[in-house]
Amino acid sequence: MPQASSAVERRIAKILRERKEPHGKSFKDVNILKGVEINESGIAELWIKPTHPYCPCCISDLIELRKVIKNTKGILACHIEVVSIPQAKRWTAAINE
């Protein structure tokens, strides 16, 4: 793996390790963060299951998380896929618009 790629992965890992969702749980919790991929082009994909699927602050927080990741050095784009909740496709569309 190229050195630049591992540096980007470390930056993203630090963001996720230090971040808490609006209800106080850490994003690194396996019940929340279901997966992360960063391809060689610098496109980050995250799969997230919000803890409170009917809470508007969770959507706002994921929009903010996407902005933070997009502004990370070495990241070209970020896509957050919401999974395992009712209306997950609507959440995903709202977050990534």
Secondary structure, 3 states (H helix, E strand, C coil): CCHHHHHHHHHHHHHHHHCECCCCCECCCCCCEEEEEECCCCEEEEEECCCCCCCHHHHHHHHHHHHHHHCCCCCCEEEEEECCCCCHHHHHHHHHC
